[in-house]
Amino acid sequence: MMIEKCKAFLARPFLRDYRTLLGLWLLLGVVAALAKLHAHNNFLIFRGVFWHVWQQLPLYEAYPQEYFDVNHYGPLFSLVIAPFAVVPDWLGLVLWCVSLSLFLYVAVRRSTMTRRQQVFILWFCAHELLTALFMQQFNIAIAAIILLAFFLIEKERDAEAAFFIVVGTLVKLYGIVGLAFFFFSRHKVRFLLSLAGWGTLLFALPMLISSPAYIAGQYYDWFVCLTEKNSENLESIAQNISLLGMVHRTTGLQFSDLWLILPGMLLFAIPYLRLSQYRHVAFRQTLLASVLMFVVLFSTGSESSGYIIALVGVVIWYTAAPWQRGAWDVALLVFVFVLSSLSPSDLFPAYLRREWVQPYALKALPVTVVWLCLCWEMAVRDYACRQTPGAESES
């Protein structure tokens, strides 16, 4: 009886109205920004990237008089953040958070997913979006970039897809996973040429507000910075919230991450051998889900607020399958929401978060289980459409 009442409540048109969801996501951006007006260190780092490039100062050194920690984003980020850096700090923060929310919302809406899939993502990921917004995280944009890269390739707009892949790569490296969709492109030569063209242009673009020698030097320094950060991540409780970190922390063993990364890459790659499944939209969407989870689970730089990327992937895994999801799948979805999404918030028991979830990186556990199930499904199941789950979204 209660289940039927819940279903009836969730079926109300108001809750499925895109205007409701757009209002919610924009409101979350405003609320997060206002809540962090007096504590937004990440945004101070971000806006500093623009001003340091403008003044041709080192991008990867500490500036304790401006903010804590150091910048880890590429020189191209100076142009991404520029509109938010040249206005007053408080206004830049509000516009930044709202823009991040809007960017991911638009990426979901402009996809070829069904209305059901889109609405599911926008509701299921709303709490995780708020978690990321509180940290002013660019990971929200990374999720949008990966989605746009995939769906633009689906629409045969390869040059635009290449643009987003290059932007994501030159800002935070994560965008490079968009290359995983290369085999789905119907215009592979155009795609590769676009990557080369955009790569050359966007690499050089920050030189317009600085100098060629400065930008070239900063790209080298960025590589050195990321190499050093990888070592630092292994010692930080706030970083390496991934499958890698979870295994190391729960076992207490020290070993090379390659022992986990190489088998993970093998599992990730096996579905590519199923060439006959490429023609099924559901199969291609599920590979997108795998990419969204893989990039978080197998990165030492993963942090709690980065799970907005993985949770979008979880919803796509659940909704893209052309077969009926069972009780086990529903239980997994609930497991993800409770442990991966709610655990950083006050809605989750503080003792469990402090003594178990954070020390052992257990936020990665539910997503890991889903990803392993997904790998199995993609290796053995038939994705022939039965209910056209990947059809064009409804208006």
C-alpha positions, -999 to +999 in steps of 0.1 A: +000+000+000+028+024+010+047+016-022+017+023-044+012+056-026+048+065-032+045+056-069+014+077-072+031+107-055+062+105-078+040+102-109+026+137-103+031+159-134+046+187-113+075+164-103+082+155-139+079+190-152+112+202-166+105+237-153+103+223-117+136+206-122+153+236-137+141+258-109+153+232-084+188+230-099+192+267-102+180+272-066+206+246-054+233+267-071+221+299-054+217+282-020+251+267-022+268+300-031+250+319-004+259+293+022+296+296+013+299+333+009+323+334+038+341+301+032+348+294-005+384+286-007+381+266-039+365+295-058+393+317-046+418+293-060+399+292-093+396+330-097+433+332-088+441+312-119+429+340-141+446+368-123+479+348-120+479+341-158+471+378-164+500+388-143+522+359-156+528+345-121+535+308-114+502+289-114+513+260-092+528+277-062+512+284-029+496+319-023+488+317+014+478+354+014+450+346-011+439+311-003+449+277+012+462+248-009+474+252-045+459+252-080+458+219-099+440+230-131+456+237-165+463+271-179+432+270-202+411+272-170+421+309-168+398+316-197+370+294-184+370+312-150+376+347-164+340+359-165+336+349-128+369+364-118+365+399-131+334+407-111+331+411-073+339+380-054+304+374-040+288+378-074+314+356-091+307+329-066+269+330-072+273+330-110+298+302-109+276+279-088+245+287-109+264+282-141+278+248-130+242+237-122+229+250-155+257+235-175+250+200-163+212+205-165+215+215-202+239+186-209+212+162-196+184+179-214+202+181-247+210+144-246+192+118-266+180+101-234+143+095-228+123+119-206+122+092-179+160+089-179+165+127-178+140+132-150+155+103-130+190+118-133+179+153-123+161+141-092+185+113-081+216+134-085+202+166-070+217+159-035+251+150-050+250+181-070+245+202-038+275+184-022+297+193-052+283+229-053+292+234-016+328+228-028+323+249-059+336+219-078+344+219-115+336+181-114+300+192-122+312+206-155+333+174-161+302+153-158+285+177-183+315+175-207+316+137-208+278+136-214+280+162-242+310+145-258+290+112-260+257+126-272+273+149-297+290+119-313+257+102-313+243+131-332+273+130-356+285+164-344+320+152-340+338+185-342+317+199-312+323+167-293+361+171-299+359+206-285+345+195-252+369+166-249+399+190-254+385+215-230+380+189-203+415+175-209+433+208-208+415+219-177+415+188-155+426+158-176+394+139-168+379+150-201+403+127-219+380+098-211+358+112-239+381+094-263+364+062-251+336+070-275+358+071-306+346+037-318+310+050-319+319+079-342+307+075-378+332+102-389+365+090-373+388+110-395+368+142-389+368+135-352+406+130-351+412+161-371+389+181-349+408+169-318+441+180-333+427+214-344+409+222-311+440+209-292+463+233-310+440+263-307+429+258-271+465+250-260+476+284-273+445+304-265+456+315-229+486+331-246+463+359-257+462+372-221+498+363-212+527+351-235+537+320-254+567+313-233+548+317-200+520+294-211+543+267-224+562+268-191+530+265-171+519+234-190+552+218-180+548+229-144+512+215-145+526+181-154+550+182-126+523+194-102+500+165-111+528+140-106+535+153-072+498+155-063+493+118-071+517+110-042+500+134-019+466+119-026+477+086-012+482+102+022+451+124+023+418+112+038+400+137+016+415+124-016+417+090-033+381+083-024+381+056-051+382+019-056+420+023-053+418+041-020+391+018-006+412-013-012+444+002+002+426+016+033+405-015+041+433-040+036+461-019+051+484-032+023+508-012+003+512-021-034+512-005-068+479+008-080+486-009-113+475-042-097+440-027-096+441-004-126+452-030-152+425-055-143+400-026-142+411-015-177+407-050-189+371-052-176+364-018-190+377-028-225+360-063-228+327-048-240+345-032-270+350-067-284+312-071-288+310-054-321+275-067-328+262-048-299+274-014-311+242-008-330+221-008-299+216+026-283+212+009-249+247-007-252+263+026-261+246+044-233+258+018-209+293+022-220+289+059-212+278+049-177+309+028-174+331+057-184+314+080-159+320+055-130+355+044-142+370+079-142+361+083-105+368+047-093+403+045-108+417+080-100+437+088-069+425+123-072+388+114-066+372+132-038+337+132-023+324+160-044+336+143-076+309+116-072+284+138-091+302+122-122+298+087-110+262+090-099+251+102-133+266+070-146+248+049-120+214+063-132+222+057-168+232+021-160+199+016-143+177+032-169+194+023-202+190-015-199+163-028-223+153-054-198+132-050-167+153-042-136+147-064-106+147-061-069+185-066-067+190-036-090+167-014-070+185-024-038+218-014-055+204+020-065+192+026-029+227+015-016+243+040-039+220+068-028+224+061+010+261+054+012+276+073-018+253+103-018+240+109+017+271+098+037+289+133+035+258+151+048+241+156+081+214+132+070+238+103+076+249+092+111+280+112+120+296+083+139+294+060+109+308+087+086+336+096+109+347+061+120+339+040+088+330+059+057+357+085+056+387+064+069+380+035+046+367+055+015+335+035+016+317+061-005+333+042-034+318+008-024+283+010-038+295+025-071+322-002-074+295-029-070+273-012-097+303-009-120+313-046-116+276-056-123+276-033-154+309-049-167+293-083-164+261-072-181+280-056-210+301-087-214+272-112-216+238-096-221+219-087-253+211-050-256+187-054-284+159-028-278+127-041-265+112-009-252+135+016-270+151+029-238+175+051-258+150+068-281+149+105-285+138+123-254+103+134-251+096+171-253 
